Amino acid sequence: MGKTASEVVAGAIYEHYKGQQYRVIGVGRHTETLEELVMYEALYDNPLGRLWCRPLKMWLESVEINGQKVPRFKLK
């Protein structure tokens, strides 16, 4: 069974595998495709912007770093 939006905690802080921290605002849907998206806020000074959206599937996936699978985002 796949992971679901209920696994993403609104208001919680997550750490990206590269080390930056983000606060999840919530999970919503794309207006045209209905794809589930995670909206989150950068908790560091990012010149490209503060608010971001990422597909839920991508948010929940693991990435391979130095031959080891790690979560893209982990709950702090």
Protein Blocks (a to p, Z undefined) as FASTA:
>chain_A
ZZdfklpcghiacddfkopacddfbdcddfklopacdddddfbdcfkbjbdcddfklmmp
ccdeehiacdfbacZZ
